[in-house]
């Protein structure tokens, strides 16, 4: 196999994997509204917790890791690059996400990412406090609001955690590790508080002794699922960025040259 054919095969494989991730995210999102899962989420805490995890970080992680921008026609098949003279090289006209990605690559923006993390945590805590969950169980139309807000905020946050060609995170790898750890720990803490309480925080879920799952078991299973799903989403990001950061031997001169080339194209 020649080098060119090997590269095309690798590109094709990557595209298939990314398309599968996007398809999985959309499928999960749709299934969360389909009976009987949707009806169970109004009766069992562990199903409602799974629904929350789907909206908060599973769907956003799959969508961003799948990089759907080319499928949506927002990015070209071949990403533009900047040569040593600061000129933009592209196979075709720059599309919306291509131009945005080049603009983002101009400088790191750790402060913006921290604001996004704060917004993500605030929205997630809001949708897990007892009065909101109880109201949502009694008024199921609120699930749509929960879904849209969590997926939207989560999607924006994940653009700062993983590569989503042509987009690249604006944060350094240590920041990505810290952001992922904080997001995961906050979700763990919310689950832990409910799991360790003697009675459920969420009074809207009714359990009858001797029939079906008990209140205690419902709490424990819900907490376990939140710990598991959040670990599945965030631990790979933490591990990958940590390993890449520790193994990085990047030449500071090369980084300075890249910054100069970006300045030439974008300007002050």
Legacy VTK file of the C-alpha trace (Angstrom):
# vtk DataFile Version 3.0
C-alpha trace
ASCII
DATASET POLYDATA
POINTS 268 float
0.000 0.000 0.000
1.424 3.376 -1.017
1.711 6.340 1.312
-1.032 8.218 -0.563
-3.496 5.325 -0.469
-2.699 4.710 3.206
-3.436 8.359 3.976
-6.724 8.220 2.062
-7.672 5.021 3.907
-6.881 6.644 7.262
-8.914 9.733 6.328
-11.842 7.581 5.230
-11.715 5.552 8.449
-11.622 8.705 10.551
-14.594 10.110 8.651
-16.594 6.919 9.218
-15.796 6.971 12.946
-16.760 10.627 13.293
-19.984 10.119 11.347
-20.814 7.172 13.620
-20.258 9.342 16.695
-22.600 12.027 15.367
-25.200 9.386 14.482
-24.929 7.871 17.962
-25.407 11.253 19.603
-28.485 12.069 17.535
-29.910 8.588 18.141
-29.461 8.909 21.916
-31.112 12.308 21.854
-34.120 10.983 19.948
-34.473 7.846 22.084
-34.650 9.948 25.248
-38.011 11.279 24.039
-39.408 7.957 22.857
-41.692 5.730 25.008
-41.230 3.804 27.178
-37.973 5.543 28.198
-39.602 8.979 28.336
-42.454 7.660 30.516
-40.058 5.789 32.823
-38.084 9.018 33.360
-41.189 10.479 35.010
-41.527 7.483 37.355
-37.997 6.332 38.245
-35.126 8.439 39.458
-32.465 6.287 37.815
-34.093 6.708 34.397
-34.418 10.450 34.925
-30.734 10.578 35.904
-29.845 8.704 32.715
-31.913 11.180 30.716
-30.096 14.071 32.391
-26.685 12.509 31.655
-27.706 12.063 28.028
-28.473 15.752 27.658
-25.675 17.116 29.821
-22.561 15.423 28.479
-23.181 12.253 26.461
-24.906 13.860 23.473
-22.654 16.978 23.451
-19.506 14.837 23.677
-20.591 12.597 20.795
-21.659 15.508 18.585
-18.481 17.534 19.062
-16.149 14.521 18.827
-17.967 13.589 15.629
-17.203 17.023 14.109
-20.442 17.363 12.098
-19.407 20.666 10.478
-18.551 19.133 7.090
-21.720 17.046 7.080
-23.670 20.279 7.630
-21.789 22.048 4.839
-20.195 24.510 7.275
-16.603 23.392 6.662
-14.596 22.242 3.661
-13.325 18.686 3.295
-9.701 19.839 3.470
-8.994 22.255 6.341
-7.087 25.439 5.457
-3.544 25.905 6.698
-1.148 28.835 7.113
2.233 28.591 5.386
5.553 30.018 6.600
4.778 33.356 4.948
1.467 33.735 6.760
-0.658 32.946 3.704
-3.861 30.910 4.050
-3.802 27.809 1.888
-7.172 26.218 1.179
-8.433 23.758 -1.426
-11.507 25.913 -1.978
-13.265 28.990 -0.632
-13.268 29.314 3.140
-16.561 28.306 4.681
-18.036 29.646 7.885
-16.452 27.182 10.304
-13.108 27.305 8.462
-12.864 31.062 8.925
-14.039 30.809 12.529
-11.469 28.077 13.261
-8.647 30.213 11.867
-9.800 33.162 13.928
-9.958 31.010 17.099
-6.436 29.731 16.460
-4.999 33.229 16.736
-4.583 33.109 20.515
-5.459 31.079 23.556
-8.490 32.223 25.531
-8.428 30.459 28.868
-10.591 33.111 30.558
-13.440 32.561 28.079
-13.255 28.810 28.670
-13.526 29.284 32.426
-16.661 31.386 31.918
-18.105 28.595 29.766
-17.276 26.067 32.486
-19.026 28.247 35.057
-22.101 28.506 32.834
-22.084 24.734 32.277
-21.922 24.050 36.020
-24.638 26.604 36.829
-27.050 25.131 34.278
-26.320 21.581 35.421
-26.809 22.371 39.110
-30.057 24.161 38.275
-31.514 21.096 36.549
-30.510 18.788 39.432
-31.866 20.694 42.441
-34.911 19.073 44.042
-37.593 21.731 43.325
-36.703 21.849 39.627
-36.604 18.056 39.201
-39.892 17.630 41.071
-41.544 20.334 38.960
-40.218 18.743 35.781
-41.562 15.309 36.730
-45.011 16.806 37.342
-44.857 18.955 34.180
-43.177 16.849 31.533
-43.016 19.689 28.989
-40.066 21.020 31.007
-37.983 18.091 29.760
-37.752 19.828 26.384
-36.349 22.942 28.047
-33.917 20.823 30.037
-32.784 19.009 26.919
-32.223 22.113 24.781
-30.412 24.091 27.482
-28.138 21.243 28.590
-27.222 20.125 25.069
-26.552 23.698 23.952
-24.342 24.596 26.924
-22.634 21.203 26.885
-21.867 21.429 23.168
-20.213 24.829 23.564
-18.126 23.574 26.490
-16.953 20.471 24.627
-15.533 22.599 21.794
-12.992 23.710 24.425
-12.167 20.161 25.528
-11.656 18.105 22.351
-10.672 18.564 18.727
-13.621 18.985 16.394
-12.065 19.661 12.956
-11.694 22.309 11.788
-12.216 23.641 15.342
-9.500 23.291 17.939
-9.791 24.154 21.647
-8.587 27.640 22.587
-7.273 26.377 25.914
-3.987 24.767 26.862
-4.020 21.101 27.808
-3.644 21.708 31.573
-6.757 23.873 31.423
-8.653 21.156 29.542
-7.659 18.601 32.183
-8.715 20.900 35.020
-12.021 21.822 33.342
-12.877 18.172 32.718
-12.020 17.179 36.289
-14.097 20.005 37.785
-17.113 19.251 35.578
-16.955 15.539 36.447
-16.483 16.139 40.176
-19.437 18.521 40.395
-21.674 15.889 38.786
-20.269 13.257 41.166
-20.941 15.506 44.161
-24.551 16.093 43.104
-25.054 12.335 42.750
-23.253 11.597 46.033
-25.406 14.014 48.057
-28.588 12.326 46.885
-27.217 8.789 47.238
-26.067 9.340 50.830
-29.287 10.992 52.031
-31.686 8.911 54.146
-34.618 9.910 51.956
-34.723 11.018 48.354
-34.391 14.722 47.615
-36.857 14.251 44.788
-40.313 13.771 46.289
-42.074 13.575 42.936
-40.923 9.977 42.476
-43.373 7.715 44.328
-42.367 4.252 45.547
-44.702 1.688 47.028
-43.196 -0.798 49.481
-43.115 -4.297 48.041
-43.865 -3.127 44.509
-41.166 -2.460 41.985
-37.880 -0.814 42.872
-37.461 0.683 46.343
-36.682 4.345 46.989
-33.227 3.524 48.345
-32.332 1.313 45.398
-33.599 3.963 42.985
-31.313 6.538 44.605
-28.262 4.268 44.589
-28.714 3.183 40.990
-29.224 6.795 39.866
-26.020 7.895 41.608
-24.054 4.966 40.222
-25.205 5.705 36.679
-24.269 9.374 36.961
-20.806 8.442 38.242
-20.385 5.881 35.471
-21.642 7.997 32.559
-19.683 11.077 33.611
-16.524 8.967 33.931
-17.095 7.488 30.475
-17.400 10.996 29.033
-14.687 12.896 30.905
-11.986 10.394 31.941
-10.775 9.742 28.346
-10.484 13.507 27.818
-8.552 13.902 31.075
-6.235 10.990 30.300
-5.567 11.965 26.671
-4.810 15.619 27.396
-2.680 14.723 30.403
-0.584 12.228 28.430
-0.189 14.605 25.490
0.801 17.428 27.812
3.399 15.346 29.661
4.849 13.974 26.421
4.909 17.333 24.654
8.394 18.420 23.633
7.331 21.284 21.437
9.998 23.763 20.444
9.118 27.247 21.791
10.598 28.795 18.632
8.174 26.832 16.454
5.261 28.026 18.558
6.468 31.641 18.259
6.710 31.295 14.484
3.146 29.976 14.316
1.888 32.915 16.357
3.662 35.341 14.005
2.085 33.683 10.961
-1.370 33.924 12.548
-0.829 37.615 13.276
0.159 38.234 9.660
-3.075 36.735 8.362
-5.565 37.993 10.945
-3.929 41.265 11.931
-3.882 42.966 15.330
LINES 1 269
268 0 1 2 3 4 5 6 7 8 9 10 11 12 13 14 15 16 17 18 19 20 21 22 23 24 25 26 27 28 29 30 31 32 33 34 35 36 37 38 39 40 41 42 43 44 45 46 47 48 49 50 51 52 53 54 55 56 57 58 59 60 61 62 63 64 65 66 67 68 69 70 71 72 73 74 75 76 77 78 79 80 81 82 83 84 85 86 87 88 89 90 91 92 93 94 95 96 97 98 99 100 101 102 103 104 105 106 107 108 109 110 111 112 113 114 115 116 117 118 119 120 121 122 123 124 125 126 127 128 129 130 131 132 133 134 135 136 137 138 139 140 141 142 143 144 145 146 147 148 149 150 151 152 153 154 155 156 157 158 159 160 161 162 163 164 165 166 167 168 169 170 171 172 173 174 175 176 177 178 179 180 181 182 183 184 185 186 187 188 189 190 191 192 193 194 195 196 197 198 199 200 201 202 203 204 205 206 207 208 209 210 211 212 213 214 215 216 217 218 219 220 221 222 223 224 225 226 227 228 229 230 231 232 233 234 235 236 237 238 239 240 241 242 243 244 245 246 247 248 249 250 251 252 253 254 255 256 257 258 259 260 261 262 263 264 265 266 267
